[in-house]
Structures are given as structure tokens and as C-alpha cells.
């Protein structure tokens, strides 16, 4: 049996490639388990600096596998809850991964595929990419992925796309904030590599901690606590080995040791 996920290492970059091209990389329990396990492994691997999430074949990920959905429709509520929690674990693992992540999006990105895009720190798509939160056509909702999609596109946009299940193009995904950049298909790899190169020049701890800082700042309502926490963070970074190396390299007009 073909493994549903390819884990390709290119130096400090881990490329996690969904590998069900005949099914447009649709989700099932095996895909969810494989991707969760791979993400947990790279999270603790200090040799990995950047993670690129991509799809083999014609699509990024076309959402839920039909046979998997059929099985869940026939299962009880407890089994469906356990299945949904497995997907929730995947999305949270990706969202909180202590490495910068890039989604390389082409073809279809539907349902859970949109969730993966929303969980990544950077998302780049081709003009031909199509997006959709199509669950309401089935009498369902994108409940598990909703925290990440809403954070990416905002509540007003989410209310529209969650309710209508309308398919939308890459330019709309760019407009609403689901992706950061749309480039011609022939330039997709180059655009992804440019982001990889930028991340490999940044301090590993700093780039990995960026998402934690953003999450804390946007969620904290106590301004005094926020000021204190941010002061503690920058003070700790300045005296850390990475901060000392970065400041020293800047003052000495040389590259820091981590820059690749």
C-alpha cells in the first residue's frame, strides 16, 4: 500500500507531501494519523528549521474521502466524536508547531484542506487553485477547523463561506486573507523557496516563537500583563545565545552562524 504521506528532507527543510493523488489527497483516518505523527516528529527535531506542506498530483487536498465519510455516517456519535477529536489534534499540532510552516497550494483545497492552509504560517497558491468550505452542502459545518479558518479570514467572511459552501478562486482567497500570495504555477516553487530562504536566514528560535507571540498578543486583554510579558520575552531573547549571536553578527557586519 502506498504511504499516504511522503516526508522529504532537503537539508533543514522538511517537505510533508500528502500522497493520495488518485483521490486528490482526500482526508481519511490514515492520512490524519500519518500527518499528525510526522508533525509531532519534526516538532522535536532540532535539525528541522522549516516545514513545507504540499500535495502530490493535481491537488493540495480535496477534503474528506468519500469512503471515510460513508463510514462515519454509519458510525455512532461516540465514534464520530473520537474521529473529530483526531482531526482537531492534527489541526492544533500544525497550528502550534514550533517551526515556521508554509502551505504550497495548487488545485483543490476543500474542507479540511482549507483548515491545513489556515493553520500554516505562510500560504502561497497558484491562480488555478480552488477553495471551498463545502460542508453545509451535506448538512454539516466545518466545526473542527473553524477556529483556524476564522482566525485567518475573520468572522464576517467565515459567516458567508461557512453558510453558502461556495467554491472560491485564489484571488478571493488572497483578498480575504486565507493565502498570502498568488503566483503563476510555473513560479510556485520559486515563491515557496524564497520564503524558505528568508526563514533560514532568521534566528531559529525567533522565527519559531513568532506565532506564539502573535497568538498571545491577540488573545491578551490585560494590557499591563501584555507589556510585562512582552518585556520579559524580548529581554530573554536579547540575552539568549541566539540573540547574542544575532546582535553580535549585526554589529560585526557578518552573517549569524545559523544563516544558511
C-alpha positions as CSV (number, residue, x, y, z in Angstrom):
1,X,0.0,0.0,0.0
2,X,1.3,3.5,-0.9
3,X,2.0,5.5,2.2
4,X,-0.4,8.4,2.4
5,X,2.3,10.9,3.3
6,X,5.8,11.5,1.9
7,X,8.4,13.0,4.3
8,X,11.1,14.5,2.1
9,X,14.1,16.1,3.8
10,X,16.1,18.9,2.0
11,X,18.7,20.0,4.5
12,X,16.9,21.9,7.2
13,X,13.6,21.8,5.4
14,X,11.0,19.0,5.9
15,X,8.6,18.7,3.0
16,X,5.4,16.9,4.1
17,X,3.6,15.8,1.0
18,X,0.1,14.4,1.0
19,X,0.3,11.3,-1.2
20,X,-3.1,10.2,-2.4
21,X,-3.0,11.8,-5.8
22,X,-5.7,9.5,-7.3
23,X,-8.1,10.8,-4.6
24,X,-6.8,14.4,-4.7
25,X,-5.2,13.9,-1.3
26,X,-8.5,13.5,0.4
27,X,-8.5,13.0,4.2
28,X,-9.2,9.8,6.0
29,X,-8.2,8.4,9.4
30,X,-4.8,7.1,8.0
31,X,-3.9,10.5,6.5
32,X,-4.8,12.3,9.7
33,X,-2.7,9.9,11.8
34,X,0.2,10.0,9.4
35,X,0.3,13.8,9.2
36,X,-0.1,14.2,12.9
37,X,2.7,11.8,13.6
38,X,5.0,13.5,11.1
39,X,4.4,16.9,12.6
40,X,5.0,15.7,16.1
41,X,8.3,14.2,14.9
42,X,9.5,17.4,13.3
43,X,8.4,19.4,16.3
44,X,11.1,17.8,18.4
45,X,13.8,17.6,15.6
46,X,16.2,20.4,16.1
47,X,17.7,19.8,12.6
48,X,14.4,20.9,11.0
49,X,14.1,24.7,10.6
50,X,11.1,25.0,8.1
51,X,8.2,22.7,7.2
52,X,6.6,22.9,3.8
53,X,3.1,21.3,3.4
54,X,2.1,20.2,-0.1
55,X,0.1,17.8,-2.1
56,X,1.2,15.2,-4.7
57,X,-0.6,15.2,-8.1
58,X,-3.3,17.6,-9.2
59,X,-4.5,19.0,-5.8
60,X,-3.4,20.1,-2.4
61,X,-6.3,18.4,-0.6
62,X,-9.9,18.0,-1.7
63,X,-11.2,17.5,1.8
64,X,-12.8,14.3,3.2
65,X,-12.5,11.0,1.5
66,X,-15.9,9.7,0.3
67,X,-15.5,6.2,1.8
68,X,-14.3,7.7,5.1
69,X,-17.4,9.9,5.2
70,X,-19.6,6.9,4.4
71,X,-18.1,5.1,7.3
72,X,-18.6,8.0,9.7
73,X,-22.2,8.4,8.6
74,X,-22.8,4.8,9.6
75,X,-21.0,5.1,12.9
76,X,-22.4,6.2,16.3
77,X,-22.0,9.6,17.9
78,X,-19.2,8.5,20.2
79,X,-17.1,7.2,17.3
80,X,-17.7,10.3,15.3
81,X,-16.6,12.4,18.3
82,X,-13.4,10.5,18.6
83,X,-12.8,10.8,14.9
84,X,-13.4,14.6,15.1
85,X,-11.0,14.9,18.0
86,X,-8.3,13.2,16.0
87,X,-8.7,15.8,13.3
88,X,-8.7,18.6,15.9
89,X,-5.4,17.2,17.2
90,X,-3.9,17.4,13.7
91,X,-5.0,21.0,13.2
92,X,-3.8,22.1,16.6
93,X,-0.5,20.3,16.2
94,X,0.1,22.1,12.8
95,X,-1.1,25.5,14.2
96,X,1.1,25.3,17.2
97,X,4.1,23.6,15.6
98,X,7.3,25.2,16.9
99,X,8.6,25.6,13.4
100,X,7.6,28.1,10.7
101,X,5.3,26.4,8.2
102,X,4.5,27.1,4.5
103,X,1.5,25.8,2.6
104,X,2.2,25.2,-1.1
105,X,-1.3,25.2,-2.6
106,X,-2.4,24.1,-6.1
107,X,-5.6,22.5,-7.4
108,X,-8.3,21.8,-4.9
109,X,-8.2,22.9,-1.3
110,X,-11.6,22.0,0.2
111,X,-12.9,21.4,3.7
112,X,-10.0,20.1,5.8
113,X,-7.6,21.2,3.1
114,X,-8.7,24.8,3.8
115,X,-8.0,24.0,7.5
116,X,-4.5,23.0,6.8
117,X,-3.9,26.2,4.8
118,X,-5.3,28.3,7.6
119,X,-3.0,26.6,10.2
120,X,0.2,27.3,8.2
121,X,2.1,30.5,8.9
122,X,2.6,31.3,5.2
123,X,0.3,30.2,2.3
124,X,1.1,30.6,-1.4
125,X,-1.2,29.5,-4.1
126,X,-1.5,29.3,-7.9
127,X,-4.2,31.3,-9.7
128,X,-5.9,28.0,-10.7
129,X,-6.3,26.8,-7.1
130,X,-9.9,26.5,-5.9
131,X,-11.0,26.7,-2.3
132,X,-14.2,25.7,-0.5
133,X,-15.8,25.2,2.9
134,X,-18.3,22.8,1.4
135,X,-19.7,21.1,4.5
136,X,-23.0,22.8,4.6
137,X,-24.0,21.1,1.3
138,X,-24.0,17.9,3.3
139,X,-25.9,19.4,6.2
140,X,-22.7,19.7,8.2
141,X,-20.3,22.6,9.2
142,X,-16.5,23.0,9.3
143,X,-16.6,22.9,13.1
144,X,-13.3,21.4,13.9
145,X,-11.3,23.7,11.6
146,X,-13.4,26.8,12.4
147,X,-11.0,28.3,15.0
148,X,-8.2,28.4,12.5
149,X,-10.2,29.5,9.4
150,X,-11.9,32.3,11.4
151,X,-8.6,33.5,12.7
152,X,-7.3,33.6,9.1
153,X,-10.2,35.2,7.3
154,X,-12.2,36.9,10.1
155,X,-15.7,36.2,11.4
156,X,-17.7,38.2,8.8
157,X,-16.1,36.3,5.9
158,X,-16.4,33.0,7.7
159,X,-20.2,33.5,8.2
160,X,-20.6,33.8,4.4
161,X,-18.4,30.9,3.3
162,X,-19.4,28.5,6.1
163,X,-23.1,29.0,5.2
164,X,-23.0,29.0,1.4
165,X,-20.4,26.3,0.7
166,X,-19.5,28.3,-2.3
167,X,-16.3,27.5,-4.2
168,X,-14.0,30.5,-4.5
169,X,-10.9,31.2,-6.5
170,X,-7.3,32.0,-5.4
171,X,-7.8,35.8,-5.9
172,X,-10.6,35.7,-3.4
173,X,-8.6,33.6,-1.0
174,X,-5.9,36.3,-1.3
175,X,-8.4,39.1,-0.7
176,X,-9.9,37.5,2.4
177,X,-6.5,36.6,3.9
178,X,-6.6,32.8,3.5
179,X,-3.4,32.9,1.4
180,X,-0.6,35.5,1.4
181,X,0.5,35.3,-2.2
182,X,-0.8,34.1,-5.6
183,X,1.8,33.3,-8.2
184,X,1.7,31.6,-11.7
185,X,2.0,27.8,-11.5
186,X,5.5,27.9,-13.0
187,X,6.7,30.2,-10.3
188,X,5.1,28.4,-7.3
189,X,8.3,26.5,-6.3
190,X,10.4,29.7,-6.7
191,X,8.0,31.7,-4.4
192,X,8.0,28.9,-1.8
193,X,11.8,28.7,-1.9
194,X,12.1,32.5,-1.4
195,X,10.1,32.2,1.9
196,X,12.2,29.2,2.9
197,X,15.4,31.2,2.2
198,X,14.1,34.1,4.3
199,X,13.2,31.8,7.2
200,X,16.6,30.1,7.1
201,X,18.3,33.5,7.5
202,X,16.2,34.3,10.5
203,X,17.1,33.2,14.0
204,X,15.6,29.7,14.5
205,X,14.2,30.4,18.0
206,X,12.9,33.8,16.9
207,X,11.1,32.5,13.8
208,X,9.6,29.6,15.7
209,X,8.4,31.8,18.5
210,X,6.8,34.4,16.2
211,X,3.4,32.6,16.1
212,X,3.4,32.2,19.9
213,X,3.9,36.0,20.3
214,X,1.1,36.8,17.8
215,X,-1.3,34.4,19.5
216,X,-0.6,35.8,22.9
217,X,-0.8,39.4,21.9
218,X,-4.1,39.0,20.0
219,X,-5.6,37.0,22.9
220,X,-4.5,39.0,25.9
221,X,-6.8,41.7,27.1
222,X,-4.8,42.8,30.2
223,X,-2.5,45.5,28.7
224,X,-0.3,45.6,31.8
225,X,0.3,41.9,31.7
226,X,0.9,42.1,28.0
227,X,3.5,44.8,28.4
228,X,5.2,42.7,31.2
229,X,5.1,39.5,29.1
230,X,6.5,41.2,26.0
231,X,9.3,42.9,28.0
232,X,10.2,39.5,29.5
233,X,10.2,37.9,26.1
234,X,12.5,40.4,24.4
235,X,14.8,40.6,27.4
236,X,15.1,36.8,27.4
237,X,15.8,36.8,23.6
238,X,18.4,39.6,23.9
239,X,20.5,37.7,26.5
240,X,20.0,34.3,24.9
241,X,22.7,32.6,22.8
242,X,20.7,33.2,19.6
243,X,20.1,36.9,20.5
244,X,23.7,37.5,21.4
245,X,24.9,35.9,18.2
246,X,22.4,37.9,16.1
247,X,23.3,41.2,17.7
248,X,27.0,40.4,17.5
249,X,26.8,39.5,13.8
250,X,24.9,42.7,13.0
251,X,27.4,44.9,14.9
252,X,30.3,43.0,13.3
253,X,28.7,43.1,9.8
254,X,28.8,39.4,9.3
255,X,26.2,36.6,8.9
256,X,25.0,34.9,12.0
257,X,26.0,31.3,12.5
258,X,22.5,30.0,11.8
259,X,22.1,31.7,8.4
260,X,22.0,29.1,5.7
